[in-house]
Amino acid sequence: MEAATSNRNTAGGQEQASDVSIKLGALMLRCLGGRGGDAFRVVDESGLSFGQLKALIELERPDTKGTVTALAEELGVSAASASRAADGLVRRKLATRVEDADDRRVRRLALTQAGRELAERIISARLAGLEEFTGSLEPDERKKLEATLDTLLERPELAEIYASYEKRVRK
């Protein structure tokens, strides 16, 4: 592991990582950008700030703890930022604050029906862009992409995200 890290930090390794990053970025723009479906349109029409959008999608996860503290941790933002995002969702009636049954001092965030529907529209639009792209691939390209993705999904942090995402989209 240490050798791999040091290789990435060399000039050639850094250049190679940068090239891969650019290629991955181009693919993401194709799949999720203007030609990749309606994901950005749905987000834009929602009127949510970027922080509120991230909070909405996080609260939609089945394993979310639903506290502002947990939300801040998951999103990598301050508690104040997470609280502002949560307040915005509550004001828009996309989320509610509910007293915890076990600890009355704790108030948990939960998406309302409108919040779940918006999260579903965003996830569906994002998935449609990805499906449109993968549908445009030749069969051998699709097989190569799937083989590469299968290899990457062996990484624990990606396997966990995949398992959660797969549950959401296969409901």
BAFI-3210 file (N, C-alpha, C; in Angstrom, 3 decimals, decimal comma, padded with zeros to 6 digits):
// residues 171
n [1|2|3|4|5|6|7|8|9|10|11|12|13|14|15|16|17|18|19|20|21|22|23|24|25|26|27|28|29|30|31|32|33|34|35|36|37|38|39|40|41|42|43|44|45|46|47|48|49|50|51|52|53|54|55|56|57|58|59|60|61|62|63|64|65|66|67|68|69|70|71|72|73|74|75|76|77|78|79|80|81|82|83|84|85|86|87|88|89|90|91|92|93|94|95|96|97|98|99|100|101|102|103|104|105|106|107|108|109|110|111|112|113|114|115|116|117|118|119|120|121|122|123|124|125|126|127|128|129|130|131|132|133|134|135|136|137|138|139|140|141|142|143|144|145|146|147|148|149|150|151|152|153|154|155|156|157|158|159|160|161|162|163|164|165|166|167|168|169|170|171]
n.u [000,835|001,910|003,914|002,391|001,121|003,319|004,166|002,091|002,495|004,731|006,160|005,464|003,451|001,602|000,949|-000,218|-002,404|-003,747|-004,432|-006,182|-008,140|-009,123|-010,196|-012,163|-013,703|-014,648|-016,275|-018,184|-019,331|-020,505|-022,393|-023,948|-024,247|-025,370|-026,030|-026,712|-029,237|-031,898|-031,087|-029,757|-031,660|-033,902|-032,874|-032,337|-034,930|-036,010|-035,164|-033,491|-030,669|-027,174|-026,239|-028,674|-029,607|-027,677|-028,201|-030,852|-030,606|-028,955|-030,605|-032,460|-031,356|-031,622|-030,295|-029,768|-029,004|-030,303|-029,905|-028,813|-026,138|-025,118|-025,728|-024,066|-021,588|-021,692|-021,902|-019,635|-019,481|-019,815|-021,580|-023,262|-023,688|-024,974|-027,239|-028,442|-029,037|-030,830|-032,853|-033,746|-034,866|-036,919|-038,456|-039,347|-041,040|-040,082|-038,854|-039,138|-038,867|-038,580|-039,300|-037,118|-037,956|-036,621|-034,906|-035,730|-034,408|-033,246|-033,785|-034,924|-034,373|-036,551|-037,580|-040,380|-043,311|-043,288|-040,585|-039,363|-040,372|-039,204|-036,464|-036,469|-037,133|-034,828|-032,806|-033,766|-033,619|-030,879|-030,031|-031,285|-029,779|-027,347|-028,153|-028,874|-026,396|-024,940|-026,503|-025,814|-023,405|-021,271|-021,633|-019,166|-017,779|-019,440|-019,173|-016,464|-016,491|-018,216|-016,696|-014,504|-015,819|-016,813|-014,397|-013,547|-015,638|-015,014|-013,599|-013,930|-015,189|-016,521|-018,082|-019,886|-021,286|-022,377|-024,062|-025,980|-027,000|-027,952|-030,093|-031,812|-032,480|-033,597|-036,009]
n.v [-001,193|001,238|001,596|001,905|004,303|006,030|005,846|007,109|009,675|010,536|012,463|011,421|009,638|011,371|012,888|010,891|010,213|012,613|012,687|010,506|011,471|013,624|012,278|010,764|012,854|013,940|011,847|011,865|014,398|013,946|011,981|013,120|015,769|018,386|016,811|014,496|013,743|014,668|015,422|017,768|019,684|018,927|019,312|022,074|023,105|022,477|024,406|024,186|024,824|023,973|022,739|022,023|020,221|018,157|017,381|016,515|014,251|012,682|012,271|010,668|008,205|004,828|004,051|006,286|008,331|010,595|012,843|016,232|016,403|013,921|014,251|016,422|015,182|013,111|014,607|016,091|018,701|021,690|021,669|023,845|024,486|022,149|022,312|024,656|023,765|021,708|023,204|024,686|022,646|021,838|024,198|024,249|022,183|019,668|018,081|016,942|017,614|015,375|014,295|012,123|008,841|007,430|009,237|012,187|014,585|014,594|015,448|014,133|014,189|013,728|012,795|014,213|013,106|014,628|015,334|012,812|012,154|014,160|013,565|011,045|011,739|013,156|011,210|009,324|010,814|011,198|008,535|007,908|009,411|008,071|005,535|006,149|006,774|004,322|002,714|003,659|002,573|000,251|-003,337|-004,634|-002,508|-001,926|-004,296|-004,141|-001,792|-002,592|-004,685|-003,237|-001,581|-003,554|-004,447|-002,095|-001,854|-003,683|-002,441|-001,549|000,942|001,740|-000,486|-000,397|001,989|001,301|-000,864|000,453|002,315|000,635|-000,619|001,554|002,250|-000,016|-000,472]
n.w [000,000|000,850|-001,046|-003,350|-002,785|-002,657|-005,304|-006,644|-005,884|-007,178|-009,871|-012,445|-011,670|-010,557|-012,803|-014,343|-012,721|-012,856|-015,578|-015,683|-013,972|-015,456|-017,643|-016,344|-015,375|-017,796|-018,640|-016,575|-016,973|-019,457|-018,799|-016,767|-017,302|-019,510|-021,809|-020,633|-019,618|-017,370|-014,832|-013,791|-014,510|-012,971|-010,406|-010,527|-010,909|-008,458|-006,715|-004,575|-002,453|-002,844|-000,511|000,713|-001,179|-000,993|001,641|001,441|-000,268|001,320|003,563|002,407|002,293|003,386|005,724|007,248|010,087|010,796|012,419|012,992|013,662|012,727|010,046|009,387|009,731|007,772|005,427|005,531|006,488|008,534|011,693|011,844|009,135|008,272|009,856|008,851|006,257|006,871|008,132|005,937|004,367|006,054|006,174|003,545|003,602|003,018|004,744|008,147|011,670|014,214|017,469|019,165|020,071|022,065|023,299|024,370|024,102|021,669|018,323|015,411|011,905|009,217|005,980|004,360|002,562|000,213|000,166|-000,118|-002,639|-004,254|-003,912|-005,082|-007,737|-008,461|-008,189|-010,023|-012,411|-012,593|-012,838|-015,255|-017,079|-016,896|-017,776|-020,390|-021,467|-021,096|-022,678|-025,155|-025,700|-027,424|-027,436|-026,644|-025,493|-023,347|-021,853|-021,133|-019,590|-017,536|-016,407|-015,429|-013,592|-011,836|-010,745|-009,394|-007,583|-005,694|-003,784|-000,405|000,435|-001,863|-002,370|-000,276|-000,814|-003,280|-002,551|-000,981|-002,833|-004,852|-003,528|-003,263|-005,927|-006,980|-005,773]
ca.u [000,000|002,768|004,583|001,406|000,910|004,479|004,179|001,122|002,984|005,835|005,725|004,763|002,228|000,671|000,489|-001,114|-003,641|-004,423|-005,020|-007,341|-009,163|-009,721|-011,023|-013,340|-014,516|-015,330|-017,342|-019,247|-020,038|-021,341|-023,498|-024,784|-024,333|-026,426|-026,444|-026,894|-030,514|-032,577|-030,716|-029,531|-032,922|-034,729|-032,263|-032,549|-036,349|-036,335|-034,836|-032,680|-029,256|-026,346|-026,255|-029,985|-029,659|-026,876|-028,916|-032,034|-030,182|-028,450|-031,746|-033,218|-030,705|-032,344|-029,525|-029,416|-029,321|-031,305|-029,632|-028,007|-024,747|-024,796|-025,801|-022,830|-020,509|-021,823|-021,697|-018,340|-019,684|-019,977|-022,918|-024,062|-024,092|-025,965|-028,464|-029,066|-029,615|-032,005|-033,888|-034,295|-035,731|-038,122|-039,265|-039,956|-041,896|-039,467|-038,411|-039,708|-038,059|-039,411|-038,672|-036,683|-038,746|-035,759|-034,220|-036,544|-033,532|-032,802|-034,805|-034,460|-034,895|-037,120|-038,176|-041,825|-043,636|-042,797|-039,133|-039,025|-040,691|-038,184|-035,226|-036,668|-037,040|-033,428|-032,080|-034,238|-033,076|-029,449|-029,931|-031,682|-028,618|-026,369|-028,703|-028,801|-025,010|-024,556|-027,243|-025,160|-022,148|-021,242|-021,605|-017,830|-017,472|-020,233|-018,549|-015,218|-016,861|-018,751|-015,579|-013,751|-016,644|-016,822|-013,115|-013,568|-016,638|-014,430|-013,104|-014,987|-015,965|-017,405|-019,043|-020,917|-022,105|-023,124|-025,131|-027,024|-027,579|-028,711|-031,360|-032,684|-032,971|-034,287|-037,200]
ca.v [000,000|002,397|001,758|002,437|005,711|006,806|005,900|008,108|011,010|010,918|013,337|010,615|009,114|012,496|013,216|009,815|010,368|013,783|012,270|009,653|012,359|014,391|011,342|010,462|014,071|014,028|010,848|012,343|015,485|013,341|011,219|013,901|017,146|018,791|015,726|013,279|013,593|015,791|015,547|019,167|020,404|018,602|019,991|023,504|023,400|022,289|025,624|023,885|025,172|022,776|022,104|021,393|019,074|017,097|016,915|015,772|012,938|011,932|011,861|009,659|006,902|004,027|003,875|007,584|008,494|011,653|013,975|017,263|016,026|012,841|014,846|017,200|014,214|012,429|015,556|016,733|020,139|022,051|021,465|025,027|024,330|021,065|022,827|025,575|022,948|021,030|024,227|024,992|021,523|021,886|025,333|023,883|021,016|018,474|017,291|017,315|017,287|014,534|013,942|010,729|008,088|006,967|010,356|013,353|015,730|014,457|015,613|013,484|014,696|012,701|013,379|014,112|012,461|015,524|015,210|011,514|012,217|014,973|012,772|009,990|012,352|013,485|009,946|008,739|011,603|010,881|007,170|007,935|009,894|006,978|004,483|006,617|006,628|002,908|002,199|004,103|001,841|-001,011|-004,433|-004,885|-001,366|-002,104|-005,386|-003,616|-000,857|-003,365|-005,395|-002,240|-001,193|-004,677|-004,406|-000,957|-002,085|-004,546|-001,551|-001,499|002,189|001,744|-001,586|000,092|002,963|000,547|-001,628|001,400|002,888|-000,418|-000,785|002,697|002,311|-001,255|-000,603]
ca.w [000,000|000,947|-002,335|-004,298|-002,456|-003,050|-006,767|-007,092|-005,561|-008,062|-010,970|-013,449|-011,063|-010,415|-014,148|-014,762|-011,954|-013,402|-016,851|-015,370|-013,405|-016,562|-018,398|-015,527|-015,377|-019,091|-018,617|-015,681|-017,653|-020,506|-018,213|-015,857|-017,762|-020,435|-022,709|-019,857|-018,951|-016,737|-013,421|-013,430|-014,643|-011,804|-009,263|-010,712|-010,679|-007,043|-005,993|-003,400|-002,468|-002,949|000,812|000,907|-002,075|-000,390|002,833|000,972|-000,763|002,476|004,400|001,681|002,499|004,387|006,956|007,820|011,510|010,809|013,299|012,353|013,887|011,780|008,715|009,221|009,576|006,480|004,335|005,683|006,678|009,939|012,247|011,486|007,729|008,217|010,473|007,885|005,179|007,435|008,322|004,612|003,968|006,905|005,706|002,254|003,884|002,434|005,899|009,445|012,854|015,076|018,739|019,239|021,052|023,156|023,935|024,018|023,795|020,273|017,284|014,180|010,641|008,337|004,783|004,174|001,279|-000,849|000,163|-000,714|-004,070|-004,917|-003,927|-006,081|-009,069|-008,714|-008,376|-011,280|-013,522|-012,664|-013,358|-016,670|-017,830|-016,941|-018,635|-021,775|-021,888|-021,224|-023,830|-026,391|-025,859|-028,152|-026,456|-026,087|-024,620|-022,131|-021,089|-020,553|-018,540|-016,410|-015,770|-014,673|-012,447|-010,901|-010,037|-008,473|-006,533|-004,667|-002,723|000,624|000,470|-003,030|-002,212|000,644|-001,551|-004,291|-001,899|-000,587|-004,050|-005,535|-002,804|-003,559|-007,313|-007,326|-004,903]
c.u [000,875|003,481|003,638|001,180|002,102|004,576|003,232|001,630|004,175|005,280|004,948|003,454|001,165|000,088|-000,520|-002,454|-004,442|-005,104|-006,277|-008,476|-009,886|-010,646|-012,299|-014,283|-015,304|-016,497|-018,503|-020,036|-020,965|-022,580|-024,463|-024,964|-025,478|-026,927|-026,824|-028,194|-030,965|-032,160|-030,529|-030,821|-033,801|-034,192|-032,527|-033,994|-036,738|-036,093|-033,980|-031,269|-028,466|-026,336|-027,573|-030,128|-028,897|-027,595|-030,133|-031,648|-029,655|-029,603|-032,598|-032,629|-031,423|-031,613|-029,143|-029,832|-030,322|-031,084|-028,785|-026,524|-024,309|-024,795|-024,517|-021,651|-020,535|-021,518|-020,335|-018,440|-019,811|-021,410|-023,826|-024,549|-025,157|-027,297|-029,196|-029,722|-030,888|-033,154|-034,551|-035,225|-037,024|-039,036|-039,995|-040,886|-041,411|-038,958|-039,125|-038,683|-039,000|-038,628|-038,346|-037,453|-037,914|-035,085|-034,908|-035,707|-033,133|-033,994|-034,229|-035,133|-035,428|-037,733|-039,690|-042,069|-043,111|-041,274|-038,679|-039,278|-039,648|-036,869|-035,317|-036,567|-035,589|-032,628|-032,482|-033,680|-031,588|-029,247|-030,292|-030,531|-027,558|-026,853|-028,634|-027,381|-024,648|-025,300|-026,605|-023,856|-022,331|-021,149|-020,226|-017,387|-018,187|-019,618|-017,267|-015,514|-017,366|-017,647|-014,749|-014,524|-016,686|-015,525|-013,106|-014,534|-016,185|-013,842|-014,220|-015,831|-016,908|-018,463|-020,200|-021,859|-022,968|-024,296|-026,298|-027,756|-028,447|-030,067|-032,339|-033,266|-033,728|-035,556|-038,342]
c.v [001,251|002,671|002,351|003,918|006,536|006,891|006,968|009,509|011,433|011,755|012,559|010,075|010,188|012,871|012,166|009,934|011,551|013,436|011,431|010,508|013,144|013,495|011,005|011,665|014,232|013,045|011,302|013,478|014,949|012,685|012,094|015,344|017,362|017,692|014,474|013,185|014,855|016,042|017,011|019,984|020,172|019,315|021,494|023,886|023,276|023,563|025,390|024,421|023,866|022,012|021,396|020,153|017,895|016,519|016,074|014,360|012,080|011,423|010,790|008,260|006,121|003,909|005,188|007,642|009,637|012,769|014,994|016,920|014,950|013,373|015,635|016,265|013,569|013,352|016,244|018,241|020,417|021,765|022,639|024,926|023,254|021,537|023,785|024,795|022,260|022,019|024,576|023,885|021,523|023,022|025,007|022,665|019,756|017,545|017,791|016,996|016,567|014,204|012,451|010,018|007,672|008,092|011,648|014,596|015,744|014,642|015,078|014,129|013,523|013,405|013,211|013,356|013,310|015,444|013,900|011,527|013,034|014,205|011,679|010,549|012,661|012,221|009,299|009,479|011,320|009,498|007,123|008,422|008,815|005,847|004,877|006,440|005,152|002,247|002,585|003,344|000,606|-002,133|-004,691|-003,736|-001,517|-003,191|-004,905|-002,658|-001,616|-004,111|-004,432|-001,819|-002,303|-004,713|-003,281|-001,177|-003,100|-003,718|-001,370|-000,230|002,293|000,655|-001,148|001,072|002,245|-000,197|-000,711|001,950|001,859|-000,642|000,329|002,637|001,044|-001,489|-001,235]
c.w [000,000|-000,383|-003,364|-004,048|-002,907|-004,569|-007,287|-006,872|-006,400|-009,194|-012,012|-012,927|-010,924|-011,765|-014,622|-014,022|-012,480|-014,725|-016,616|-014,821|-014,491|-017,379|-017,639|-015,476|-016,668|-019,150|-017,737|-016,315|-018,724|-019,908|-017,410|-016,278|-018,722|-021,351|-021,941|-019,099|-018,241|-015,291|-013,016|-013,531|-013,413|-010,573|-009,354|-010,404|-009,213|-006,242|-004,757|-003,567|-002,560|-001,618|001,086|000,039|-001,478|000,831|002,442|000,547|000,383|003,345|003,719|001,873|003,593|005,725|007,632|009,292|011,715|011,806|012,533|012,498|012,898|010,354|008,422|008,975|008,189|005,304|004,400|005,791|008,174|010,391|011,879|010,041|007,582|008,788|009,530|006,746|005,668|007,626|006,993|004,130|004,770|006,447|004,406|002,374|003,168|003,525|007,138|010,526|013,819|016,337|018,748|020,360|022,261|023,929|023,497|023,720|022,327|019,338|015,990|012,982|009,833|007,137|004,824|002,868|000,117|-000,959|-000,461|-002,221|-004,829|-004,999|-004,985|-007,499|-009,432|-008,999|-009,696|-012,488|-013,700|-013,273|-014,843|-017,543|-017,963|-017,850|-020,112|-022,302|-022,081|-022,383|-025,148|-026,663|-026,732|-027,121|-025,847|-025,175|-023,278|-021,243|-020,410|-019,402|-017,317|-015,668|-014,915|-013,433|-011,401|-010,085|-009,004|-007,315|-005,494|-003,531|-001,699|000,602|-000,717|-002,931|-001,311|-000,053|-002,578|-003,666|-001,514|-001,808|-004,773|-004,859|-003,164|-004,949|-007,725|-006,499|-005,639]
res [m|e|a|a|t|s|n|r|n|t|a|g|g|q|e|q|a|s|d|v|s|i|k|l|g|a|l|m|l|r|c|l|g|g|r|g|g|d|a|f|r|v|v|d|e|s|g|l|s|f|g|q|l|k|a|l|i|e|l|e|r|p|d|t|k|g|t|v|t|a|l|a|e|e|l|g|v|s|a|a|s|a|s|r|a|a|d|g|l|v|r|r|k|l|a|t|r|v|e|d|a|d|d|r|r|v|r|r|l|a|l|t|q|a|g|r|e|l|a|e|r|i|i|s|a|r|l|a|g|l|e|e|f|t|g|s|l|e|p|d|e|r|k|k|l|e|a|t|l|d|t|l|l|e|r|p|e|l|a|e|i|y|a|s|y|e|k|r|v|r|k]
***
